[in-house]
């Protein structure tokens, strides 16, 4: 539960601090827009899969996911499911 709480805190911080500036800079990149669309459609599934097969360090992933349209509820549940048994 501790790592899920920490991930959620980082996610919320990313949503609140500097998000609009970063998103405004990334809007000109079609790949970012494609990721945002995929997260909007299947955010829960993508987040679980990213947690199970960590391609990026969790801290970076927390921030990057905060830039996407995934809801806080989906993020928390997907993060918890994806991190169960890893280091809790």
Backbone bond lengths (Angstrom), bond angles and torsions (degrees), N, CA, C in turn:
res aa  C-N    CA-C-N  psi(-1)  N-CA   C-N-CA  omega(-1)  CA-C   N-CA-C  phi
1 X - - - 1.448 - - 1.532 112.02 -
2 X 1.315 116.50 -31.53 1.460 120.10 -178.79 1.514 112.64 -63.11
3 X 1.343 116.91 -42.84 1.469 118.51 -179.50 1.528 111.49 -70.63
4 X 1.333 116.92 -31.42 1.464 119.65 175.51 1.520 110.35 -67.80
5 X 1.329 117.18 -40.77 1.465 120.60 178.01 1.527 110.82 -64.61
6 X 1.317 117.26 -41.37 1.463 121.05 178.08 1.523 111.92 -65.07
7 X 1.331 115.92 -41.56 1.464 120.20 178.37 1.525 110.48 -64.26
8 X 1.334 116.01 -39.54 1.467 120.33 179.11 1.523 110.80 -66.46
9 X 1.320 117.13 -40.53 1.467 120.20 177.80 1.533 110.63 -61.62
10 X 1.331 117.16 -43.51 1.471 120.57 178.67 1.526 110.87 -65.44
11 X 1.328 116.80 -39.33 1.460 121.97 178.05 1.532 110.49 -61.45
12 X 1.335 116.33 -47.91 1.464 120.35 -179.51 1.522 111.59 -65.39
13 X 1.306 116.78 -38.76 1.465 120.19 176.76 1.529 110.11 -61.44
14 X 1.329 116.04 -42.96 1.461 120.04 177.21 1.513 112.94 -63.31
15 X 1.339 116.95 -35.77 1.468 120.74 178.18 1.530 111.42 -67.06
16 X 1.338 115.95 -31.72 1.465 119.98 -173.31 1.526 113.92 -94.10
17 X 1.322 118.56 -32.82 1.464 121.91 -171.21 1.528 110.59 -109.14
18 X 1.283 116.61 111.43 1.456 121.86 172.48 1.510 116.36 76.05
19 X 1.322 118.15 2.17 1.464 120.81 -176.13 1.524 112.12 -60.96
20 X 1.322 117.20 -47.75 1.463 119.80 -176.35 1.526 111.56 -61.93
21 X 1.324 117.21 -37.77 1.463 120.54 178.46 1.528 110.99 -64.82
22 X 1.326 116.66 -48.07 1.467 120.62 -177.82 1.524 110.44 -65.03
23 X 1.330 117.10 -44.83 1.468 120.37 179.89 1.524 110.53 -62.50
24 X 1.328 118.10 -38.82 1.468 119.90 178.88 1.527 111.52 -63.34
25 X 1.323 116.91 -33.34 1.470 120.57 177.99 1.525 111.75 -75.57
26 X 1.328 117.21 -30.75 1.470 121.01 -176.69 1.525 113.13 -85.75
27 X 1.318 118.48 -13.00 1.468 121.10 -177.41 1.529 112.70 -61.13
28 X 1.314 117.47 -23.02 1.466 120.83 -179.38 1.524 112.30 -82.20
29 X 1.325 116.98 -1.04 1.461 121.14 -178.50 1.528 110.04 -105.84
30 X 1.330 117.87 112.00 1.466 121.10 -177.41 1.536 113.23 -57.77
31 X 1.325 117.98 -32.03 1.462 119.69 -179.72 1.527 110.80 -65.79
32 X 1.329 117.46 -39.05 1.456 119.71 177.44 1.522 110.55 -64.73
33 X 1.316 116.23 -41.75 1.470 120.22 178.33 1.531 110.82 -62.31
34 X 1.332 116.75 -39.10 1.468 120.60 178.08 1.529 111.12 -64.49
35 X 1.324 116.63 -41.01 1.472 120.36 177.47 1.526 109.90 -64.61
36 X 1.320 117.60 -42.84 1.467 121.04 179.49 1.525 110.99 -60.96
37 X 1.316 117.29 -40.31 1.470 121.14 178.27 1.525 110.23 -65.70
38 X 1.328 116.87 -43.71 1.469 120.56 179.05 1.525 110.95 -62.45
39 X 1.331 117.21 -41.89 1.467 121.05 178.90 1.525 110.08 -66.06
40 X 1.317 117.30 -38.63 1.470 120.84 178.77 1.526 110.27 -61.44
41 X 1.331 116.58 -38.20 1.470 121.65 -178.37 1.525 112.95 -81.28
42 X 1.327 117.42 -41.28 1.471 121.52 -171.96 1.518 111.21 -138.97
43 X 1.308 117.38 42.39 1.457 121.01 -175.30 1.514 114.47 -59.09
44 X 1.324 116.57 -41.55 1.456 120.39 -179.28 1.525 110.64 -60.94
45 X 1.308 116.31 -51.60 1.466 121.58 -178.10 1.534 111.59 -62.90
46 X 1.306 117.28 -43.26 1.469 121.18 -179.72 1.525 110.46 -64.31
47 X 1.325 116.78 -41.68 1.468 119.87 -179.94 1.521 111.27 -64.85
48 X 1.330 117.93 -43.99 1.470 120.49 177.50 1.524 109.94 -59.33
49 X 1.321 116.69 -46.12 1.471 120.25 -178.64 1.526 111.55 -64.13
50 X 1.327 117.95 -39.26 1.460 120.59 177.31 1.519 111.85 -64.80
51 X 1.322 117.02 -33.59 1.468 120.76 177.41 1.527 111.34 -72.61
52 X 1.330 116.71 -36.98 1.468 120.32 -178.65 1.527 112.16 -72.68
53 X 1.311 116.51 -35.30 1.465 121.29 179.97 1.522 107.62 -122.30
54 X 1.314 117.03 76.14 1.472 119.36 -172.57 1.528 112.79 -64.84
55 X 1.317 114.59 107.39 1.463 120.69 176.92 1.520 110.47 -85.79
56 X 1.324 115.41 -23.42 1.466 122.24 179.98 1.519 108.53 -126.67
57 X 1.315 117.96 154.53 1.464 119.46 172.62 1.536 109.93 -57.67
58 X 1.317 116.71 144.08 1.463 121.13 -175.50 1.521 112.49 -56.14
59 X 1.325 118.44 -38.10 1.463 119.99 -178.49 1.528 111.62 -62.43
60 X 1.299 116.98 -41.87 1.470 121.11 178.05 1.522 109.66 -68.28
61 X 1.327 116.67 -41.39 1.461 121.03 179.64 1.528 111.47 -62.13
62 X 1.342 116.65 -40.12 1.473 120.06 177.88 1.523 110.19 -56.85
63 X 1.320 116.44 -46.31 1.458 120.15 -178.38 1.532 111.11 -68.67
64 X 1.314 117.44 -45.24 1.466 120.03 -179.27 1.529 111.62 -61.11
65 X 1.330 116.64 -40.15 1.466 119.05 178.13 1.525 111.52 -67.81
66 X 1.323 117.43 -26.46 1.467 119.39 177.90 1.529 111.16 -68.83
67 X 1.304 117.95 -17.83 1.466 121.81 178.28 1.520 112.08 -83.55
68 X 1.326 117.08 -10.46 1.461 121.73 -177.15 1.521 110.34 -96.98
69 X 1.335 116.78 169.70 1.471 119.65 -178.19 1.535 115.13 -82.57
70 X 1.330 120.04 15.26 1.466 120.45 179.75 1.531 109.59 -64.69
71 X 1.322 116.10 140.83 1.468 120.15 -179.87 1.527 109.88 -77.21
72 X 1.309 115.64 158.45 1.463 120.52 -179.07 1.531 110.94 -63.86
73 X 1.323 117.32 -38.55 1.462 120.71 179.32 1.519 112.25 -63.13
74 X 1.328 116.08 -47.61 1.464 120.34 177.64 1.522 110.98 -61.67
75 X 1.317 115.36 -41.52 1.459 119.89 -178.92 1.526 111.35 -62.12
76 X 1.320 117.12 -47.93 1.468 120.41 -178.05 1.522 110.83 -62.15
77 X 1.330 117.28 -48.93 1.466 120.16 -178.18 1.527 111.52 -64.50
78 X 1.326 117.20 -44.59 1.463 120.85 -179.88 1.534 111.03 -64.84
79 X 1.327 116.48 -39.52 1.466 120.67 178.49 1.523 110.10 -64.34
80 X 1.317 116.24 -46.37 1.464 120.13 179.95 1.528 110.96 -60.78
81 X 1.335 116.40 -47.73 1.474 119.91 179.99 1.524 111.58 -62.55
82 X 1.317 116.27 -41.40 1.455 120.25 -178.40 1.520 114.57 -71.78
83 X 1.343 116.39 -20.41 1.462 119.57 -177.35 1.533 112.52 -108.07
84 X 1.322 118.80 -0.58 1.459 121.31 179.00 1.524 109.46 -58.12
85 X 1.295 115.29 126.93 1.453 120.10 177.52 1.508 116.09 81.47
86 X 1.323 118.29 -3.40 1.463 119.06 -178.53 1.514 111.40 -80.27
87 X 1.340 116.66 -53.69 1.463 118.42 179.62 1.505 112.15 -151.46
88 X 1.313 116.91 28.23 1.478 119.32 177.83 1.499 109.53 -100.95
